[in-house]
Structure formats: structure tokens, C-alpha cells
């Protein structure tokens, strides 16, 4: 029996990379009876290890960590477009007093080291997004005592995740904030909400399904559970929580009355992601589908924008219900969502 079938409250705190899913946030979600998650994306193995130890110091409840599955890029095909994009944003970098980042075409986000780290430290749950780990990796984690959650954005991906050894499949809909977890980043994600793939996938799955995407109210949770989900994964709902690591500029952007539209865009990283529309999403909607190198190019600019309070050049990841996000303790939010 998986943890999601025994938990007190069927709420997973989405792993939000870039510092948002702090150890404090993960522990708060777990202490409230949900499942708090850390994000290993963009962090060194040493930083991830420190985060895991920190959460264990803060809570005795189950929690997990999420890893990005790397995917090789076709450099020969993509490099001309990436170089052109870098040239186009050079002026933006200069305006922010920084430089365009340098692409690293063979970056794996420390995948092998993180796989070993999870096996060694054995958090109760390990999840993956952007693809599926090899079956041998899944078995290593399970052998260490970890429950494995794998992300999918379609029925086909969900079936593949189960075949790869998932104990739980996380079905992500188009309403989700941040990156879509499509296994092939070059394709456009299916334009369906989280209940669509759930209804279609459940008859083909023999493991629990958790749904993600725009779940920000108790009514959203009730509808998901009534449709057969074992739980929900929420990110936007806890973005403004006291324990969230969201920057001051990010928080201001989510509260801005001048930014009212949400888009799905590759403009910041080369991967499709749900974000609040701003000047950057309008100007660079045609960014090449080359994650993570586009992310590497824009990262110094986005960091400078956050430091300078520039809402037009900052990536403001947000799900469809971002207006419902509240500045409250995460535990209160989780308990209210679960009813």
C-alpha cells in the first residue's frame, strides 16, 4: 500500500525548483498531514543532501524529493536557433546590468550523483519529472525503501510510467504552473485539464493516481477525489505561504493588478511552462525548444530581474488559479484544502 493511500490529508506539496520548495515548506506540508516535497532541480548534490537532512530535522512525517530526468539534445539541429536567441536577448541582459548565460549542452543536472544520493539517504518518496528513469534506477530506489512517483501529462505517458515501476503516477494537466512534465520536451503538451487524463488513464492503471494542475480550492480537491484521484498535488496554492522560498519580486508579481493573463510559454527556458504573461512572454514566445540550454541563457537575466523588482523580465510561474494563492502558513492552507 502506497503512502498516498494511508495519509491523513490527500495533498502533495508540489516540488517547485528554484528555491520555492524550501525545507521549511516541505516540512510544513508534511506536518499538516500531507506530503511535503523538495525540489532537487538546479541544485548540487551537496545542496540536496543538506535539504534532506534539514527536513528530517524539522519533521518526523513522510516527505519526498523530486529529480529532473535529463534528455539529450540534438545540438547540431538546435545550436543555430539557440545562438540566434542568445543574440536577441543580449540587449535585455545589458539593460539589467548582466550578461547572457553560457549554454552547457551536456548538462544532466547532476543526475547520476542525485540518483546515488537518493539511494543512500533514502527519503520516503522520490519523484521524477521530464521523463522516466531507467527501470534499474527505480529498482535501486525501491530497494533502499523509497516509494517512487513518476509524472505524466497524457494517458500514454501514464501507462509508460507504470511500466517503468511507478508506485504512484502524478497526472499533470494544462492548468499547472511552472514546467509541463512532458517526457518529450519538443512536443506540445496535450491541452487538457487534470481531470481529462485522469478519467482516461484510471482504467489502464493499477497504481494510485495523484492529479496536478490549478488545484487551489477545497472544491477542486473534492472534484478530483470524486473522479477517482488518490490525492492532489498543489503548487500555486502554497506559492505565497509563509514558508515558501518565493522571492519578494515573485510574490509582488503574483499580487500585481497589472498582470492578469496566464500563458503557456517556452520563452524563459525552452520548455513549455505555465506563467503569468508579461513583456518577456510576449516578446520571446518563439524561444527554441531547447531545455535546459535556453534556461541557462536566461537565468542571469531572471536573477537580475528578481533582484531589481523587474516584473516584465521575470519568470512568474503560476497555475490557472493563482489569484486564490494566500499569504498564510502552509499548514493552514493544506488543512483547508483537504477539508
Secondary structure, 3 states (H helix, E strand, C coil): CCHHHCCCCCEEECCCCCCCCCHHHHHHHHHCCCEEEEECCCCCHHHHHHHHHHHHHHCCCCEEEEEECCCCCCHHHHHHHHHHHHHHCHHHHHHCCCCCCCCCCCCCCCHHHHHHHHHHHCCCEEEEECCCCCHHHHHHHHHCCCEEEEEECCHHHHHHHHHCCCCEEEEECCCCCEECCCCCCCCCCCCCCHHHHHHHHHCCCCCEEEEECCCCCHHHHHHHHHCCCCEEEECHHHCCCCCCCCCHHHHHHHHCCCCCCEEEECCCCCCCEEEECCHHHHHCCCCCCCCCHHHHHHHHHHHHHHHHCCCCCCCCECCCCHHHCCCCCHHHHHHHHHC
